[in-house]
Amino acid sequence: MSQITKAIIPVAGWGTRRLPITKIIEKSMLPVGNRPLVDYSVQELIAAGVTDIYMVISNVEPCQVREFYKDNIALNQYLEERGKSDRLKLAKTLPDNVKIHYISQDPSSKYGTAVPIALAVTEYNINEPVFVFMGDDFIWNPNGESAAESLLAAVKSPEDCAILGNEISGEDISKYGVLSADEKGCLEYIVEKPDPKSAPSNLVNVSKYIMSPALLQEIIEYVNTHDFGPQDQEYLVTDPIDSFIKKGGIVRVAPNPGEFLDGGSLDGWVHANNVVCGAK
């Protein structure tokens, strides 16, 4: 498998599970340790060779994500003038060879995990394999293999896709999409939020993918040809993934190499901070 240099990260949305704090802080910008939630995935993807990141943001201004990833000239000058130039590297949030492209998504438009992917691919005419990581969770394994590396190791050709499977047990399995894989480790289908007694496995989808051009086009077609109202079902990315597999597409299940940390809920965010800060 050749190097993947592009990644899509959806960070739009109101973060309603985290109200009222998300009235003033974007969900993906909630701090875990000294870094915003989304930056753990950004830095992991950069380390894996990504140089172009497509962030799907809300159209509400000012955008905190955009502000975080651009140079703060006044801060840099302040640090230099006061002899704190050693902290400049902490204030620089992107290497010079990495660019973030921003796509605005209207929060009142179509809703669901498939929508921002379709927007980014259409806006930038992406026609190569890409990583897709959601912006409100990450995999923590600071001294070992990353989620991006595990996904890369799973794919065998540019036509292959990959999905990260996270082992989970007990009643919590009903909160996720559960993966059914064959004996070769290829995804057969995904069951959304099943009863734990009828779940096909203990592997759940934590929204970390490698997507091929064919799957990206399947997602665009799904979003464009369905018209779900605001009270209807979401545009779930798992629907076009299932359709892609039925048409003969291959999605390989990659093992989770670390701990899945979810900042979208209060309990998950507190746990993420305890894990990250306690590990230092």
N, C-alpha and C positions, 0 to 999 in steps of 0.2 A: 504494500500500500504506500503510495507516494504521500508526501507531506501535505497536511491540510492547513491552509493559511487563513481561512475565513471562519468566523463564528457569528451566530445570531443570538442576542440576549434580549428577550422581552422584559422591559421594566416599567411598562405603562400600567395603569390600573390604580384604583383608589386605595387599595389596602384596607378594605372595610373590616377585616378581622382584627386590625390593630388600632381602630379608632379608640380614643380621640387623637392619639399622638400623630397619626398619619394625616391629620388636617394640616400639619406644618412640616412634617418630615416624610419624604417619599419612602415607601416601604423598603425599597432596595437600598436606601441610604441609612437605615437604622444601624447604629454602631454595634459591631461585634469586636470587642477589644478596642483598638485604636483605628479600626478600618471599617468602612461601610460594608454591609452585607454583600453587595454585588461584587465588591473588589476581590473577594476570595476566588470567585470564578474567573474574573478578568485576569488576575495574575497567574492562575493555573493554566489558562488557555495560552497566555503569552509564553509561559515556560514550555508549553508543548509545541510552539512554533507558529502560533497565530499572529498575523500582522495586521489584519483588517477585521474589526469588530463592528457589527451592525446592531446598534442599540435602538430598540423600538420604545420610544418614550411617549408620555402623554403630551397633549398640546397645551398644558397648563404652564404658564410662566410665573416666576423663573424656574428653570429645570435644574434641580440640585445635582443630578447625575452629570449633566453637561458641565456645570460649574466645577465639580470635583475633578474632572479629567482634563481641564485646561490649566495652563500655567497661570499662577497668581503672581503677577509682576510685582505688585506692592509688597506682598509677603516676602518674595525673594529678595527685594531690595532691603527690607527691614532686617532680614537675617544676615545679609552681608554687612550692613552698616553697624550692626551690634556684635560682630565677631562670632556669629553663629552659623557660619557657612557649612559646618559639618551637618547641619540639619536640612540643607537644601535637597539632599537626596531623598529625605522623607517627604518633602513637599512636592517632589516631582512624581506624579502618579502614573505616567506612561513613558516607556522608552521612546527614543526619537524615531525608531523604525516602525512604531505601531500607530495606527490611525483608527479613531472611532468615527463611524458614520452614523448620523442620527436620522431616524424616521419617526414622524409624529403620528400618533394614533389617537383619534377622537374617542374619549371614554364613552361617549353616548352612541358610538357606532356598534358594529358587530362585536360580540364578546366571546372570548374563549381562547384556548392555547393555540389553535390553528391560525387565528387571524393575524397576529404580529409576524409570524413566519411568512405567510403569504405576502404581507405588505413589504417586508424587507427584500424578499426574492424578486418581487415585481419591480420595486423601485430601483434596484441596483442590477437587475438582469443577471442574477447569480446562476451560473450554470456549471457548478463543480461541487464536489462533496464539501459539506460544512458541518461544524459542530453547532448544536443548538442546546444552550443551557438556559434554564429559567433563572431569573435574577433575584429570587428571594430565598434560595437555599444553596448549600454547597457541600462538598465532600471534604472531610478533614483527615488528612494523613500527611503531616508536614515532613516526615522523614522517610516517606516511601512513595510508591506509585500513585499517581493522581488518577482521577476519574477520566480525564482526557487520554492519558496514556493507556488505561485499561480498554477504553473504547477503540483506540487505534490498534491495539494488539488483537482485538477481536475480529476486525474486518480483514477479508482476504483479497478483495479487489475493489476498484473504484465504484463498481455497481452495487456493492454490499452496503447495507446500513447497519447501525448498531444501536442498542439501547442498554442502559445500565440497569441491572437488576439488584435490588437491595433486599436482603433477607430480613424478614420480620415475622413475628409470631403473635398469637393471641388475638384479642378483639380488634386491635389497631389495624389489622389487615383490611377491615371493612372500610377504611378511610381512603384507600388507594386503588389504582388500577393494578390488577394482579396478572402476572405474566404466565402464559403456558408455553413451554419450550419443548422441542423434540429432543431425541437422543443425541443429535448433533449440535445442540445448543442454539438452534434457530427458533425464533419466535413463531408461534402458531397463531395466537390471538391474545387479546387483552380483555379481561372482564373488569368492568368498572365497579368498584365498591361492593364486592360480593359478600354474602354471608360467610363468615370464616369456615363454617362446616362444609361449604360447597366450593371454596376457593380452589383453583386448579394447582396452586403451588404456594410456597411461602415467599416468592420473589415478587416485589412490587416495583412499579414504575416510579422513579424519582426525577423524571424529566431531564435526563442527560442523554444526548443522542449524537450520532453521526448520521447525516441524511444525504442520500445521493440525489443527483439532479432529477431522477425519475420520481422519487418520493416527494421532492419539493414541488414538482408539477402536479402530483396527485393532491397535495395540500391546497394549492392554488385553485384547482378545479373544484374541490370540495367547498371551499369558501365561496367561490363565485357562483356555483350552481345551486346552493341552498339558501333559503330565505327564512331563517329562524327569527321569530320576533323576540323582543326583550324578555318576555315571560316564558319563552319556549326553551328548548335545550341549548346549551353552549355549543360553540363550534370547537369540539374537542379534537385535538390532534390525533388521538388514538383512533378515531373513525377512519381518516384517510390512511393511517398506518395499516389497519386491518384490511382495507380495500387493496392497498399495495401488495400485501402478502397474498391475498386471494388471486391476484393477477400474476403471481409467480415471483414477486420481489423477495429478496432475502434480507431479513433483519436479525442479526446475531445478538445474542444476549451476553453482555460483558459483566463480569463480577465486580461488585463494589469493593474497591481496595481500601476503603477507610470508613469513617463514621459519617452517616448522613445527618447534617445539621440543618434544621428548617427554621428560618426566622419569621415565617409568615404568621405564626401563632405566638402568643405571649409566653407560654410554657416552653415552646421550642426555642425562642429567642433567648430566654434566660439560660436554658441548658447550653445553647451554643456559646454564650459568653463564659459560662463556667468551664466548658471544655477548652476553649481557646485560651482563656486567661490562666486557667490552672495548668496548662501545658507549658507555660513559659517559665 
